[in-house]
Every structure is written in C-alpha cells, then in structure tokens.
Amino acid sequence: MCSKGFILVFLAYISLVTSNSAPFITKCKWDDSKCIKDSSIKAIPRFADGIPDLNVETIDPLILKYVDASSSNLKLIVTDIVVTGLKNCEPKKIQRDIAKSKLTLKIQCSPDLNGKYDMKGQLFVLPIEGNGDLIVKAPKLVINVDIDLTDKTKDGKKYWHVKSWRHTFELKDKSTVKFENLFPNNEFLRKSTNELIAQNGNGVITEIGQPVIKALVGKVIENINHFFFRSTN
C-alpha cells in the first residue's frame, strides 16, 4: 500500500545523459554503475523538490488523487494519497544494458503513506468494511525495477522515452497499516480486525498494495519522460 521511492529510476537515467537544464547531475558512462549510483544519491533532494521548467513535478511528497485497488473479493478505493520519505531512498544496485536499452535498479526506501480509503469485501478470506483515514509506514521497502528504453525524434532532435517497465517489491522489516473507522457499527469486529492487521502489516501490503504501488511508479515514469523530452527541446 506504500510507495516506492521510484525517484531513483528517474535519477539513474538522467545520470546517463548530458543536459544543460540539469547542471547538478554528474554525467556518467553507461557502464559506470558506481558513478550512476553516487550521482543519483546527490541529486535526490533536487529532484524531490521538482523542476518546473522541465515539467517535472514534486516527488516528495508524491500525491495521487485516486487509485482503484479493488480485486475480485474486495472493493478498495484509495483517495487523496500523500507519500513522503522518498528523499531518503538508497540505491542498492543500478545496471544498464546498452545493447538491449534496458536499465535494472534495486532501491531501498522507507516511505510513509497517508490517504482516505473506502473498503468492503474480504481480506485474508475474512469480511472487512469501513471508510476513513489510511496510514501506512514501511521502514524497509526494497524495490526491483526493470525499464525498457526507446529513442524518439521530434523536430530533428532525438530523446529517450520509457517504453515499458516492470517492478517487484519486498518488505524487509515490519510495516504498519492502520485503517481508521473499520466496522463503524460493530466494536468487537473493529477491535479484532485492527489487531489482526496490526500483526500482519507486511501481509496486508502484499495482499492489496500492488495497485497503489503501480500507480506511484507510473507517476514517476511520467516525470522521467517529461524530463527526457523537455531537456532536449
């Protein structure tokens, strides 16, 4: 249910290009993983604040208005999502395959998510329902991202474009998930369900968090493409 500081995807890519629009980025050779990693770490605070001139939005906090995280057994709508803590993401591995136009990343983040939820159905095969505030803390979230690049041309200028991407995630420490106002008319079910969720924060994120994570990745990828296009035009 929480994000992923996919800001590192952004930074690793721009470390590989020359852009007068981003002079604070150290240009690296495509096979110099250490340079890419070091450059990414230094650039995170600048990109987290956004770059209006290049149509790059603020990434910390990262805001999503609406995500439908429903499944066949559960209706779950999450709105007014605010994710913080992406400035502190750490790159663990960054590799680029220039022949295949691919980039592989492994990053670790400690994001916090706040939002609103509306839920009804089954979680862990148990009935659940409610609506209210949603609070998530993931102290050690590890994300693996594979990205495919392609070249595009406009007005005679060539620029990179993210063609497709895939991601997986792992939770390496105990996460916390809190749904306020579960079972508003049944105190017994509210208490017992809250206790179950408190004991299984990682399981809850694994079970229902994928659509939110995908939306967050998509938002960062959108900013990557904005940067590539605007910095070469």
Long-range contacts (C-beta under 8 A, 24 or more apart in sequence): 1-69, 1-78, 1-113, 1-134, 1-136, 1-177, 1-204, 1-205, 1-208, 1-209, 1-212, 1-213, 2-83, 2-111, 2-112, 2-113, 2-136, 2-137, 2-138, 2-141, 2-175, 2-205, 2-209, 2-212, 2-213, 3-62, 3-83, 3-86, 3-109, 3-111, 3-113, 3-141, 3-212, 3-213, 3-216, 4-107, 4-109, 4-111, 4-141, 4-143, 4-167, 4-169, 4-213, 4-216, 4-217, 5-85, 5-86, 5-87, 5-88, 5-89, 5-107, 5-109, 5-111, 5-143, 6-86, 6-107, 6-143, 6-145, 6-167, 6-216, 6-217, 6-220, 6-221, 7-44, 7-47, 7-48, 7-59, 7-60, 7-86, 7-87, 7-89, 7-220, 8-40, 8-44, 8-89, 8-91, 8-94, 8-105, 8-107, 9-103, 9-105, 9-107, 9-145, 9-147, 9-165, 9-217, 9-220, 9-221, 9-224, 10-47, 10-59, 10-220, 10-223, 10-224, 10-227, 11-39, 11-40, 11-43, 11-44, 11-47, 12-36, 12-37, 12-40, 12-91, 12-94, 12-96, 12-103, 12-105, 13-103, 13-147, 13-160, 13-224, 13-228, 14-43, 14-227, 14-231, 15-39, 15-40, 15-43, 16-96, 17-160, 17-228, 17-231, 19-231, 19-232, 21-51, 21-53, 21-54, 21-230, 21-231, 22-51, 22-54, 22-227, 22-231, 30-96, 30-98, 31-96, 31-98, 33-93, 33-94, 33-95, 36-94, 36-96, 37-91, 37-94, 40-91, 40-94, 41-90, 41-91, 44-87, 44-88, 44-89, 45-87, 48-86, 48-87, 51-227, 53-230, 54-226, 54-227, 54-230, 54-231, 55-226, 55-227, 55-230, 56-223, 56-226, 56-227, 57-219, 57-223, 59-86, 59-220, 59-223, 60-84, 60-85, 60-86, 60-87, 62-86, 62-216, 62-219, 62-220, 64-115, 64-212, 64-215, 64-216, 64-219, 67-211, 67-212, 67-215, 68-211, 69-208, 69-209, 69-210, 69-211, 69-212, 70-121, 71-121, 71-208, 73-121, 73-122, 74-119, 74-120, 74-121, 74-122, 74-123, 74-128, 74-208, 75-118, 75-119, 75-120, 75-121, 76-117, 76-118, 76-119, 76-121, 76-208, 77-117, 77-118, 77-119, 78-115, 78-116, 78-117, 78-134, 78-212, 79-115, 79-116, 79-117, 79-118, 80-115, 80-116, 81-113, 81-114, 81-115, 81-212, 82-113, 82-114, 82-115, 83-111, 83-112, 83-113, 83-216, 84-111, 84-112, 85-109, 85-110, 85-111, 85-112, 86-111, 92-142, 101-148, 101-149, 101-150, 102-146, 102-147, 102-148, 102-149, 103-145, 103-146, 103-147, 103-149, 104-144, 104-145, 104-146, 104-147, 105-143, 105-144, 105-145, 105-146, 105-147, 106-142, 106-143, 106-144, 106-145, 107-142, 107-143, 107-145, 108-140, 108-141, 108-142, 108-143, 108-172, 109-138, 109-141, 109-143, 110-138, 110-139, 110-140, 110-141, 111-136, 111-138, 111-141, 112-136, 112-137, 112-138, 113-137, 113-138, 113-212, 117-179, 119-179, 123-204, 123-207, 123-208, 124-196, 124-200, 124-203, 124-207, 126-193, 126-196, 127-189, 128-182, 128-183, 128-193, 129-182, 129-183, 130-179, 130-180, 130-181, 130-182, 130-183, 130-184, 130-190, 131-181, 132-179, 132-180, 132-181, 132-182, 133-178, 133-179, 133-180, 133-181, 134-177, 134-178, 134-179, 134-180, 135-176, 135-177, 135-178, 135-180, 136-175, 136-176, 136-177, 136-178, 136-205, 136-209, 137-175, 137-176, 138-171, 138-173, 138-175, 138-205, 139-173, 139-174, 139-175, 140-171, 140-172, 140-173, 141-169, 141-170, 141-171, 141-172, 141-175, 142-169, 142-170, 142-171, 142-172, 143-167, 143-168, 143-169, 143-170, 144-168, 144-169, 145-217, 147-221, 154-229, 154-233, 155-233, 157-232, 157-233, 158-232, 159-228, 159-229, 159-231, 159-232, 159-233, 160-228, 161-225, 161-228, 161-229, 162-221, 162-224, 162-225, 162-228, 165-217, 165-221, 167-213, 167-214, 167-217, 169-213, 171-202, 171-205, 171-206, 174-201, 174-202, 175-201, 175-202, 175-205, 176-201, 177-201, 177-204, 177-205
